[in-house]
Amino acid sequence: MVTATFTGGIFMAAVQALAGQMKDTDCNNFVALLGLSVVFGGAPAAALQNIFAQQAASALTEEKSGLMTATVRALLRSTFLVWFVLAGLALIFLRPVSAALGVNNPAALRIMILCILPLIWGPVFKGLLQGEHRFAPLGWLLMLEGVIRLGTFILLVLILKGGAASGIWAVFTGQYVIMALGIGLTWKVWSAKTSIPFSWKEWLKRGAPLTMGFAAYVIMTRLDNVFVRSLFFAKAYQKEVKLYICAMLVGFAITQFIAPITTVMFPTIVRNLALSKKSDTLVTTLGVTGVFACLAAVGGTLFPKVPLVILHYNMEAAPLVPWFAWAVLPLTLAYVLIQNLLAQERYAAAPWLILVPVLYGLTLMAEAPELVRMPMFGAFERVILTLGLFCLLLFAVAAWFTWHKPSSPKPAPANI
């Protein structure tokens, strides 16, 4: 999984690097739409993958397998209907939506709306593969998505000289191909015959906390991009915003390359719980993640221009790279702890976890009037510092619930 995600990440990063060859406005619109797709579609998608990974890993009886099949069908139907209605409304009010999101390319936004469906459905099928420990096909899907996106991007943007809309078409192509392959790979799971009824009430008891927990992580990785884009929307700021985006992509590449370690950890913990086995999976995963994250942060501090050279980004973004490298370090560790908490169904942490990005967003809004009066790079550093502080807070909340286990209720006194 580490190899597959690392390889797929390289192809994805290559797309981001080549996006730098677009005009400043096209590049910023392209990256902004990717960020918005993750905020609005990626948060529930991250939860869905882990929900179905958890359910597939614990489906050790015929009854649980039947319930999993019924759940997949119900979720596919309901998410399609919700997406269809919301996409229709967004297309009807396309220009007001574009203005509200700070995207001045309605055509690119229209294509991105179509990308939301595979962004939600794809993780369902990936979660089934993950929970069944079918890491080989899951890894191939991750790599293939990057290959298709890069190949299509080169054709449409570099060869045919397309803009932001062409870049989003590359995203569209990769996501729909992967979704189709995911349907085929999990066909036996969700097409099986079952008479077990599906209960929304019971599913939401698990789904809501998982969504909040994973949404906390996803929002933390993207909210600053949306905020900076909306705050410095004027054309006069496009070059500086592009530098911020370059540094941001380098920083969050750390989280993307380390995340697959927890992809293996999550179903392992669920399976061990289902079989009543004890394991030191959390300690091992946290240690490995911490070592890689620290090495990446030190490397980004000592050699900030190296990743920019590799990705063909503007060297002027180098001063921001160390800030991002250290800001996201606690976020990578928090992700491990969040995965562990949710795998063990310790859902009491979920409301507190989602509170962190809410406070983070409110803090950015409160800082906005002062940021617009600051020198551009000073404002960027302030935003990244705020990100780092709230990443640290997210890690602290996850750590508290990980090691501060609630005391068992005292037994009632026996009647004499």
HELIX and SHEET records of a PDB file:
HELIX    1   1 VAL A    2  ALA A   19  1                                  18    
HELIX    2   2 ASP A   24  SER A   37  1                                  14    
HELIX    3   3 VAL A   38  GLY A   42  3                                   5    
HELIX    4   4 ALA A   43  SER A   58  1                                  16    
HELIX    5   5 GLU A   62  ILE A   92  1                                  31    
HELIX    6   6 LEU A   94  LEU A  101  1                                   8    
HELIX    7   7 PRO A  106  GLY A  131  1                                  26    
HELIX    8   8 PHE A  135  PHE A  153  1                                  19    
HELIX    9   9 ILE A  154  ILE A  159  3                                   6    
HELIX   10  10 ALA A  164  LEU A  185  1                                  22    
HELIX   11  11 TRP A  187  TRP A  190  1                                   4    
HELIX   12  12 TRP A  200  LEU A  231  1                                  32    
HELIX   13  13 LYS A  235  TYR A  237  5                                   3    
HELIX   14  14 GLN A  238  ALA A  274  1                                  37    
HELIX   15  15 THR A  281  LEU A  302  1                                  22    
HELIX   16  16 LYS A  305  ILE A  310  1                                   6    
HELIX   17  17 MET A  315  LEU A  320  5                                   6    
HELIX   18  18 VAL A  321  ALA A  327  1                                   7    
HELIX   19  19 LEU A  329  ALA A  343  1                                  15    
HELIX   20  20 TYR A  347  ALA A  349  5                                   3    
HELIX   21  21 ALA A  350  LEU A  371  1                                  22    
HELIX   22  22 MET A  376  TRP A  403  1                                  28    
END                                                                             
